[in-house]
Structure formats: C-alpha cells, structure tokens
C-alpha cells in the first residue's frame, strides 16, 4: 500500500480498489508500520484513492470534529457517461435502501431521507467525461447516486446504471485538506484523469 505521508498523528495513504477501508486497511497499516490506525472516514471497497488515518484517539477526535464542521475538504475525480454541464452545484434528497445497499434520489423529505450536496467541474468533456467533485456532505454512495440520478452514471458502476466493461466505478479520492499541526493538503490523480 502506498504511504503518502506519515507522522506520530496521522498516516495518509492511497487505498487500493478492493480493500475494505475500515478494517482491512488499518490492519495492513499496522503490519506495515506498526502502531494503531483509526479510521475517521471511509471509501467504498470498490473505490480507491487518498485516505487519512489517525494514529491516536486525540487525532481521530480532531479529524472527526473537522469532518462534522465541514472544514475537512474531500475531492474526487470520476469518469462519467455523457457530457454534464461544464460545472454544477447539486443539492439532492437521498434515500438509502439498506436491504439493496443502494441509494436513490427522491423528491420529497420523509423519514430516512438526507440532503446531499456536491459541486463539480468538467476536466475533460466528451462521450465519457472526467469531472472533479467536491463533497459538501458525506452520504453513502453520494457521488455514485447523484451522478446516476442526474443522467451521468460513473463508468464501470454497474449498480448505478453503467454498461461499460470496467468492473469498478471510475471514482478516485484525489484530494484531502485538513488541519493537523498546521494546514495539510494531499493530492494525487489516477492515471486515467
């Protein structure tokens, strides 16, 4: 596993597609580096990219506080079917069907429905477009559900409407910004972006 940065408070890594972020990655980090690694956010198993792990409860509490306050910035790149507008700001209502482990856009508030907001800009437009996305809320399958719901499913995301040959969503956590002994910014793009 690629370690991007590590100190006594945090470890920033590139999570490989196929690894589970809340148990498998901390165990692999413990084997690779020693010590404890506490997850403070997650990525779906079939999604790769930058993640930060706390190395002690105090760092975990501070990162969690920043995530809750909205000061922790997470950006992604995705390859989507079709050509969305050059940039967008989407606020949608999402409902998660836990039995199907799938999220749906709905048009009215009710029990279990949560607001979700993201902004994006196109990096490359065409039959398949590459978009850079900033999450303003952190909902389960948020990017996948919102882009599919707006008619632009992620390439390789068969659960949300892609018919492409790729076997995993073309989605990558490319940028993290937060405070930990000063401002921190980590950025890495996948080869296809």
Steps between C-alpha positions, in 0.01 A plus 500: 500500500636844410572721801482866393578651841547373853579652840406435864145638447386381157571280200381600152484210257369407157235235562501238226175398333378177661615571857245569771585837658381451858663167590735370228692825443569568872617138540730532197638830635562344840695219333691742276575781748410375850277683746128569478306653211152637560264561207330842499335478156437222250514407134293228339695178451484536120638858509863604543684815597632717779395431858626625835520281811554631852778344702347579842156582646577873530584533129189294414281733709649810336459365144144386580420849634625655175295256292186584702561877471559482124855637518651166387507514117462187287523511121465222247541442129256282310449388144132523409291402200387803299578869514372689805500880512854642535439551872221437743375530856253224585294471817282190501298292742639148539336190641704189579333162455708296747363168375629570147800708621401759241426872521224674307420864423153587626296818465356546848624490856387210719649268760843374395551765230813717524611810311816456293704771331794486264662738252690394191683625194581316178868437436437322167166490321383247244314172466664416832594804708745540788366716782658632819258491792496665841277342762322739734317215676619145549218262418526133415549454121436874463706568186389179333130561574496870415680468168285201400185683612593798280554270200881459515582164662861435586683285244524147643234558767260220404294545818409854387444451127837465320521242223875548447744210509684638806426299812522780760380862504750743348511705820811607692550704819754751367534777761480538879535831686488531878681645802743290701791697647438755225318481167541173307422436134557173317423447133543205263328428170441158344658422163167541315437856622 
